[in-house]
Structures are given as structure tokens and as C-alpha cells.
Amino acid sequence: MDITTEMVKELRQRTGAGILDSKKALQETQGDMERAIELLREKGLARAAKKAEREAKDGVIEARLSADGMRAVLVEVNCETDFVARTEAFRALTADLAGQVFDANPPFAAPADMPIAGQLKEAIAKLGENIQVRRFVRYDISDSRSLIDLYVHAGGRVAVLVELAAQTGEKAHSGAVKALAHDVALQIAAIKPSYVGPQDVPAAVIESERAIYRAQLAEEKKPANVIERIVDGKLQKFYEEACLLNQPFIRDDKVKIAALVKQVSGQVGETVSVKRFARFELGD
């Protein structure tokens, strides 16, 4: 039978396939639209298996925060190009996946726990690129004395969750603490700390840093106690780079984040603390 332009157009609209693939599928199925859709899906899923081996470093970080501020998620979904990352189909997929992580009860522990294999295969077939859920994090808080701030930068290429706490729910949700939480989230996005404070740095990481510094000083003819003082000084510099509380504040580099937190604690009349944070940067 004759395959009309209208038939090809309808098949393309329903499947997202190209003109030639749509026309060929209709010819093979003698114009049977439903069978043509099945044929395109079969071929697409077969190709998807090969595409799934390709490297995916672009994409988007989808973020979600509940209305009551008690739950938040970040989900990084990767594709191969910025072109696909900006399509409505990809953004709808990432929003749906973030919703699944947000709603899961009990929470998923890792992307491998998500029942989305078929969903990803169909997306790969439709969009023509490898698509992967690389990672996610979910914060759940049940205590009103904690506060979550969510910050998304550069159209979803960098996203931050940070949890602060006070001694009472009233002060935790005060304007001063909310403003602090947002400033801290901006700090994390910009400066990329790895830990909240020095107490959170694993002992193995500290000893590794010390070993590097000692190796750098190995050629210097200095007494051992002097070497160790220099190593201690270098370690303090490491803390300034790696630990949020030790970093100079991006809005005023004469003030450390620890001092900023202490300042807000004085304003609200309670101890305020940074409990944890997560920072995702696309492809990082």
C-alpha cells in the first residue's frame, strides 16, 4: 500500500523516530501503525543496548525540596550531549526519576535499587544517547530543630543540599538561620569543600596529607621538630581548602564560615550548627 506523508508524520509524532526509519517501518508493516510502533521500539531497544556502553558526562542535576522543608533530593542523570540534556523529553525523564527517589519508601540506597531499567532503555532508544542515573542523595529530617536549604546553580549543573540545626524549632526556622543556610549553600557551591570541619576528615586522609608534606620537605636540612611544625601549618591550609567551617566566607574573606555561624548563633541566642551537606557537580 502507499505510505503517505501524513502516516509518516503521525508515526514520528508517536515515537520520536526519524523520517526514514518511520517510512521504512510502515513499509515493512504494510501501513499497520501499531505494528510499526512495535517494530520501531524493538529496533530502538536493541540499539539502546549498544548506546548504553557510550560515555555519558552531560545531563542535569534534578533537585526537589518538600513544601515543609523536611525532605530534599538531588539526582544526577547523565546523557552524552547538552543538546539532549535540554530537550523536553529528557527533562521530563529526570523530573520523573527525581520524583521516584523523593517518594520511595523505604528510600533507595543506590541507583541500582531503582526499578527503572526499562524506562532508561526506552529513553535511550527515543533520544539516541546513553542515559544513566549516576547518583542521588536524599535528606529526610523529622526534627523541626533542623533546616534544609537547597541551591541549584547554572541550570542544574551544580546543586547543593545543606542541613543546619539550632536548639529550638523556632530559631532554626528564623530569618537569620534561613539566611545563613542560604549563604552556606552558596559557599559550598562556589568553593567545593569536602567536609564540614576538621573533625570530619578521616584519619587516613590526614595521615596521607602529612606524608605528602613530609615528602615535599625531605630534601630540606631541618630538624624533625621544625619539619613537623611546617607540616602542621600545611595541614591547617588543607583544612581551609577542604573544610567548610575553616573556609573564608565568599562575601567577606576576612570572616571564616565558623565565625559566621557563631555570629548568627549570637543573633538568635542559641547554638547554630552545620550538620551535613551534599554538593553535586555535573560529571564531577
N, C-alpha and C positions, 0 to 999 in steps of 0.2 A: 504493500500500500504506500501511498505518497506520505512522506513525513513533512508536515507543514511547519512554517516558521513559528506559528502560534504554539504548536505542540512542543517544539524545542524550547521556546521561551518558558512555557509552563514547567517543563521538566527542570530547567535551570533554576527557576524560582523555588521549586520544591526541594532541590537537592544541593544547590550551590555548585554544580558541576559546570565544566566549560562547554562551549558551543559544540565542538567536535565530539566530545565524549557523550554529550546528551543526544546528539543526532545519531551517533553510532549505536547507542543503547536502544533507541527507538527503532532503528532499522533491524537490529538483532531480535527484538521482541515483536516485530511487525506492528508497531504502534501501540502496544499494550503499555499504558502509562505506569500502572502499578508494578508490572513485572520489570519495566525499565528502571524504576526506582530501586527495586531489589537488586538488579544487576549492577547498578552503579554503586550501591552500598557494598556489595560483595567484592567488587574490584577495588573500591576505595579502602576497605578494611585490610585487604591483602597488601596494598601499597603502604598502608599505615604502619604495618609491622616493620617494613624497611626504613620508613621515615623515623621511626622511634629510636633508631640507632644514631641518628644525627645529633650533633651538639646543639643544645638549646640554652642560650645565655641571655636572650632578651625576654620581654614579657612585662609583668606588672606585679606589684605587691598590693594585694587587696586587704583593706582594713575595715574593721567593724567594731563599734562600741555600743553597748546596750543603752537604752534611754536612762536607766537608773545608774549607769556607770559601774555596774558590778561585774560585767563580763566584757572582754575585748579579745579580738583575734587579729593576727597578721598571717596572711597566706601568700607565699611567693609561688606564682605559676609562670613557668618559662616557656617561651617559644623561640623560634630562630631569628625572627626579624621584627623590627619596630613596626613595619607595615601591618603585619598580622596582629601585633600587640594592640594596635589602635582600632581594630575592627570591632563592630558591634557584637559579632558572634563570639569573639574571644573575651570581650569584657563581660558579656552575659555569662559565659562559662566560668570566669574567675569569680564573679559575684555569687554564682550558684555554689561553687566549691567552698567559698568563704562561709556561706550560709550553712553548709553541711558541717564544717568544723565548729562553727558557732553553736549549732543546735545539738550536736552529738551528745548523747547521754547513755553510758559514760563517755567522757571525751576520748577522741582518738589519741593514741600515743605517738603515731608517726604516719606519714603519707601512705605507707604500705598497708595500714589498717583501714584505709578508706575504700568503700565498695564502689570504686569509680573506674575500674579498668575499661569496661565497655564504653563509658561516657568519654574517656580520653581517646579511645580508638576511633570513635565516631568523629570527634573534633579534629583529630589528626587527618582523617580521610577528607573531611569537609574543607579544612583550612590549608591543607597541603604542607604542613610543617610538623616537626616533632613538638609535642607539648607534654610538659611534665609538671607535677606538683613537687617542687623542690623541698619545701619545708613549711612549717607553720608553728605558731605559738599561740596559746590561749591562756589568758589570765582570768581566773574566777576568784572573786572576793566575796565573803559573806559577812564581813565586819564593817560597819559603817565608819569605823575609825580609819579606814584606808580609802584612797582616792586613786583612780586610774586616769592618766592623761594619754591621749592618742594624737600623734602628729604625723602627717603624711606630706612629703616634700617631692617636688619635681614630677608631679603627675603620677605618683606611685612608684618611683624608682628608689626612694628611701622612705622608710616608715619606722616609727618608734612607739613603743609602749613603755610607760614608766609608772610605778606604783609608789606613792608616798603615804605616810601614816602620821597621825597625831594621837594624842591621848584620849580625845573625845571626838565623836562624830561631828559635833557642831563645829569644832575648829578644823577638823580635817576637810570639811566642805566649805570653809570660809573663803572669801575672795582672795585673801593673801596667800593661802596654801594652794588654791587653784592657779593663781598667777605664778607661784613658784614652780608648780608641777609643769606648767607650760614652758617656762624658761628652762627648766632642766631637760625637758624633751627636746627643745631646740639645741641645747648644748650637746646632747647625745647625738643628734642628727649631724651636727656640724663637725664635732671633734672626735667622734668614734671611740669612746672609752670601751674597755673590755670588762671592767669590774666596777662595782660601786665604790669600794675603798680598799686600802692595802690589806685589811683583814680577810678579804675575799680572794686574794691572789693565792693560788695553790702553792704549797711549799716547793714542789718540784719546779714550778716556773721561776720562783725566786732564786732557787739554787742554780738553775740554768743561767739566769741573768748574771748572777755573781761569777759563775765560771767563765762566762764570756768576758766580763770586765777584767777578771784576773789574767786571762789570756792576752787581752789587749795591753796590759801593763807588764807583761812578762819580761820584756826587754829593758825595762827601767830599773836602774840600780837604786831601789828604795827599800828601806826596812819593811818587814812584813806588816807591822802595825800601821805604817803610813799607807801602804797598799790597801789595807782593809778600810781605812778611813776614806780613801778615794773611792773604793768600791761602794761603800755606804752612800757616799754622795751621788754616785751614778745611779744607785738604786732609787734614791729619792727623786731623781729626774725621771726615771722609769715610771714611778708612781704618778708623777704629774701628767704623764702622757697616757698611761693605761687606766688610771683610776679616776672615776668621775669626781669624787669629792676633793681630790687633790688638784684638779684642773683649774686654771684661771678661767673666770667667767667670760664668755664671748662678748657680753655687753660692757664689761669693765674688767680688764685683765689684771687690775690691782687687787681684785677680790677673788678668792678661791670659792668653789662651789660649797665646800664645807662651811665657810664663813657666811655665805648667802643663806644656807639652811639655818644656821644659828641665828642669823638676823631675823628671819621670819619667825622662828621659834619665839624670839623675844617679843615680836609684834603681837602674836596670838596668845602669849602667856602659857604655852605648852611646848613640850619637845616634839619637834617635827623631824622625821627621818625619811631617807630614800631607801625603800625596801628592795627593789629589784627593777631591772629594765631589760628590754629586748630591742635590738636595732637590726633591721634587715636592709641591706642594700642590694639592689638587683644584680645578680650574677656574682656577688661577692663570696 
